[in-house]
Amino acid sequence: MEIERLINKSQEIRIKLFDLVMQDMKGHIPSSFSSLEIVLNLFYGKIMNFDVTNPNNPNRDRLIVSKGHAAMVLYPILQELGYFDKSELKKFTKPDGILRMYADHTIPGIEAITGSLGHGLGISNGYAYAAKQDNKDYKSFVIIGDGECYEGSIWESAMFASHYKLDNLIVILDVNGLCIMGETKNCIDQGSLENKFRSFGFETINVNGHSHKDIQRGFKIINNKNGKPKAIIAHTVKGKGISFMENHPLWHNKMPTKAQIEQAYKELATNCIIE
């Protein structure tokens, strides 16, 4: 899908995500909007190999959204691709539906349950290591948050990936500078995550996490087998597309008022992605 169509898809999926949350006023809008362009490029940008007709195809690439509160970003995309019926979106978080607040492996197209932060990278390591052991060519993708990097299990997994030369592992860091408690630099200043992952033996690259061109560039550069796991540092804006939610930690799981909903829809009617 060319860049212009990806840009249009950004706007379309943002509106669908907002619709999804507004049904029952449940979900995490800013975190999902932060990761949206990353996920769109994986599915629509010819980066990830997947099989809608056979979701369990053993040769498929694996994707885990480890920042599980944002995993709902996958739902409108998976539905549009044909993993499940459109009617399921109307049943989001309802007892008779398959789509829950936090995604799990019972949903077609979802590899693993996430939500407890810090575990997705370890699971992705397992997929990447298994591919190496079985002489398979599939890749293991994982999206983690910068706040999630407070978890010690992230760095244990990073050591494992480097030691076993998992160059089929691609970590995408959604670096929006916020966590539920506030700005990450004020909670625990992690310094340069790029330098940290590089020091653990990763090949790293910085990208603008809302630029389809830059995301494509990043994936193209790290598409090699050099014995190093990959880390794409995607600089993003939490709540991208709704001005009053952007870069405000209080909106982590807060719901808008009626007036704010109207404002949000007006803003979403104009595409926030400009290349």
Backbone hydrogen bonds, N-H to C=O, Kabsch-Sander energy under -0.5 kcal/mol:
donor,donor_aa,acceptor,acceptor_aa,energy
6,L,2,E,-1.9
7,I,3,I,-2.5
8,N,4,E,-2.0
9,K,5,R,-2.1
10,S,6,L,-1.9
11,Q,7,I,-1.4
12,E,8,N,-2.1
13,I,9,K,-2.7
14,R,10,S,-2.1
15,I,11,Q,-2.0
16,K,12,E,-1.9
17,L,13,I,-2.6
18,F,14,R,-2.4
19,D,15,I,-2.6
20,L,16,K,-2.2
21,V,17,L,-2.1
22,M,18,F,-2.4
23,Q,19,D,-1.1
24,D,20,L,-0.5
24,D,21,V,-0.6
25,M,21,V,-1.3
26,K,21,V,-1.3
29,I,27,G,-0.6
32,S,28,H,-1.3
33,F,29,I,-2.6
34,S,30,P,-1.8
35,S,31,S,-1.1
36,L,32,S,-0.7
39,V,35,S,-2.1
40,L,36,L,-2.7
41,N,37,E,-1.9
42,L,38,I,-1.6
43,F,39,V,-1.9
44,Y,40,L,-3.5
45,G,40,L,-0.6
45,G,41,N,-1.2
47,I,41,N,-0.8
47,I,42,L,-0.6
48,M,42,L,-2.0
50,F,48,M,-0.6
54,N,51,D,-0.6
57,N,54,N,-2.4
60,R,57,N,-2.1
61,D,49,N,-3.1
62,R,139,K,-2.7
64,I,141,F,-1.8
66,S,64,I,-1.1
66,S,143,I,-1.7
67,K,143,I,-1.1
68,G,66,S,-2.2
70,A,67,K,-2.6
71,A,68,G,-1.5
73,V,70,A,-2.1
74,L,71,A,-2.1
75,Y,72,M,-1.1
77,I,73,V,-0.5
78,L,74,L,-3.2
79,Q,75,Y,-2.4
80,E,76,P,-1.9
81,L,77,I,-2.0
82,G,78,L,-1.0
82,G,79,Q,-0.7
83,Y,78,L,-2.7
88,E,85,D,-1.7
89,L,86,K,-1.5
90,K,86,K,-0.6
90,K,87,S,-0.5
91,K,87,S,-0.6
91,K,88,E,-0.8
92,F,89,L,-1.2
93,T,99,L,-3.1
94,K,91,K,-2.4
97,G,94,K,-2.0
100,R,98,I,-0.7
103,A,101,M,-0.5
107,I,104,D,-2.0
110,I,107,I,-2.3
111,E,63,L,-0.7
114,T,103,A,-1.4
115,G,66,S,-0.5
117,L,115,G,-0.9
119,H,116,S,-0.9
123,I,119,H,-1.9
124,S,120,G,-2.5
125,N,121,L,-2.2
126,G,122,G,-1.7
127,Y,123,I,-1.8
128,A,124,S,-2.5
129,Y,125,N,-3.2
130,A,126,G,-2.4
131,A,127,Y,-2.1
132,K,128,A,-1.8
133,Q,129,Y,-2.5
134,D,130,A,-2.3
135,N,132,K,-1.1
136,K,131,A,-3.0
140,S,168,N,-2.9
141,F,62,R,-3.5
141,F,139,K,-0.5
142,V,170,I,-2.1
143,I,64,I,-2.6
144,I,142,V,-0.6
144,I,172,I,-2.3
146,D,174,D,-1.4
149,C,145,G,-0.7
149,C,146,D,-0.8
150,Y,147,G,-1.6
151,E,148,E,-2.1
154,I,151,E,-1.3
155,W,151,E,-0.7
155,W,152,G,-0.5
156,E,152,G,-1.8
157,S,153,S,-2.1
158,A,154,I,-1.9
159,M,155,W,-2.0
160,F,156,E,-1.9
161,A,157,S,-2.7
162,S,158,A,-2.0
163,H,159,M,-2.6
164,Y,160,F,-2.3
165,K,162,S,-1.3
166,L,161,A,-2.4
167,D,165,K,-2.1
169,L,166,L,-1.6
170,I,140,S,-2.9
170,I,168,N,-0.5
171,V,169,L,-0.5
171,V,230,K,-2.7
172,I,142,V,-3.2
172,I,170,I,-0.5
173,L,171,V,-0.6
173,L,232,I,-2.8
174,D,144,I,-3.2
174,D,172,I,-0.6
175,V,173,L,-1.2
175,V,234,A,-2.7
176,N,174,D,-1.1
179,C,182,G,-2.8
182,G,179,C,-1.3
184,T,177,G,-2.0
186,N,183,E,-1.3
187,C,183,E,-1.5
188,I,184,T,-1.7
190,Q,188,I,-0.6
193,L,191,G,-0.7
196,K,192,S,-1.9
197,F,193,L,-2.6
198,R,194,E,-2.4
199,S,195,N,-2.3
200,F,196,K,-1.0
201,G,198,R,-1.8
202,F,197,F,-2.2
203,E,229,P,-2.9
204,T,202,F,-0.5
205,I,231,A,-1.6
207,V,233,I,-2.7
209,G,207,V,-0.8
209,G,235,H,-2.1
211,S,208,N,-1.9
212,H,210,H,-0.6
215,I,211,S,-2.7
216,Q,212,H,-2.4
217,R,213,K,-2.2
218,G,214,D,-2.5
219,F,215,I,-2.3
220,K,216,Q,-2.0
221,I,217,R,-2.1
222,I,218,G,-1.8
223,N,220,K,-0.8
224,N,222,I,-2.1
226,N,224,N,-0.6
230,K,169,L,-2.6
231,A,203,E,-2.5
232,I,171,V,-3.2
233,I,205,I,-3.1
233,I,231,A,-0.6
234,A,173,L,-2.3
234,A,232,I,-1.0
235,H,207,V,-2.6
235,H,233,I,-0.7
236,T,175,V,-2.3
236,T,234,A,-0.6
239,G,30,P,-2.0
240,K,237,V,-1.8
242,I,239,G,-2.2
243,S,241,G,-0.5
245,M,242,I,-1.7
246,E,242,I,-1.4
247,N,238,K,-2.0
248,H,245,M,-1.5
251,W,248,H,-1.7
252,H,249,P,-1.9
261,I,257,T,-2.5
262,E,258,K,-2.0
263,Q,259,A,-2.0
264,A,260,Q,-2.8
265,Y,261,I,-2.4
266,K,262,E,-1.8
267,E,263,Q,-2.3
268,L,264,A,-2.7
269,A,265,Y,-1.1
270,T,267,E,-1.5
274,I,272,C,-0.7
